[in-house]
Amino acid sequence: MLQDQGSPAARERARLIHHPGPTPQPDLASYDHILVAFSGGKDSQSCLAHLLDEGVDPVRIELHHHDVDGRGPPTFDWPITASYCRAIANAFGVRLYFSWRDGGLRREMLRQDETTGPVMFETPEGEIATINGRGKLGTKLRFPQITSDLRLRWCSPVAKIDVMRSMICNSPRFLGKRLLVITGERAQESTARARYLTFEPHRTDTRGGARRPRHVDHWRPVHGWDESKVWRSIRRYGIVPRAAYQIGFGRVSCMHCVFASPDQLATVRWIAPERFALIAAYERQFGCTIKRGADVHTLADRGRPYRAALDRPDLVRLALSEHWTADTRTSSENWSLPAGAYGETAGPL
C-alpha cells in the first residue's frame, strides 16, 4: 500500500530518514498488539528472545508465519517449517497464526494470463479469511530474479510482505488499535538491508485517517546485531535450532532459495533428489535458469554436500519431515552451535 506523501505516517517516515538521530526505542507497553513475522529462522527467533528480554508478557506476542508454498504442492519450503514454528510457539506460550497466498510461490511462478492468487489467513476465532487476488492479468513462467529490486525478486513480496499487509488491512480487530510489527532484517546481511530504518511507520499505517484508522509501527530490533549476538540470544533461551542449520545451512530461508550457493544446491540435490529434479525441470520448461549462465545441476556440480548432512542422516530425515519430533528447548549449558552457524549465508543483496 503506497503512503500518501502528505499523510502523518509519510511525514513521520520522512522525518526519521532526514533527521535520524538516536535509534528510537518503542514503548512496548503502549501497543495493543505486537506482531512478529516469524520464519522459524535465527533472526526471527532472536526477535522473540529480545521481546522476552524486555519483559513483554508472552500472551501479548503474536507470531505470524507466512507459508511460502501456500498449502499447495511442496516446492520451495522445507517440509519441517510449519511444525517447527508450532513447537516454538507452544514452548514459549505465544500465539501463532499462519497466513499464505493460495498456491504459494509455485502458483505465482506458473501464472499464465491470470491474476495473483488470493491471500488467506487464520483468525483468532479459528476461521480462515480469504482476500481475493486483485490486479491485472499477467504471466510469470519464470523464477524470481536475483536482485535487490523486489519487483523482480517477487518471491518476498508475493509470499511474505504483501501477505502480512493484506492480513493487517483486512483484520477488523486491528481497527483503532496500536500495532507494532517486528521483522528480523539485519544490516550485516546486505548493503541494501543496512540502509533500512530500525523504526518507522509500517506500510499498513493509517494513523490520523478518518477511515479505517490504525497506528502501525515497524521495528527491526536486531538490525544492528551481528551473528554472534543472534546466536547468544538463542542460546540464552535454549532454543534448539532448526534441522537445516544443524545439517550445515547458514541461512534457513526456502529450501530452494534463488540465492542458494553451489554447496547448498549440492546438499539439496543429495538429500532431496526429487524436489531438486522438479526445480531443474521448471528451468527447462521456462527456458530460463534461476541464475544467469548456469542451470541448477551445473551449479550443484560445482559444490559439495555439507559434511554435517552426510554424517547425520537422522537430522536430514527431520529436516524433510512434516513433524518436529525433537526437543524444542534445552538448557543453555547443553545448547550447542549448529553446524551451519557462521557459515555461508547466500542471502539477499
Order of alpha helices (4+ residues) and beta strands (2+ residues): alpha-beta-alpha-beta-alpha-beta-alpha-beta-beta-alpha-beta-alpha-beta-beta-alpha-alpha-alpha-alpha-alpha-alpha-alpha
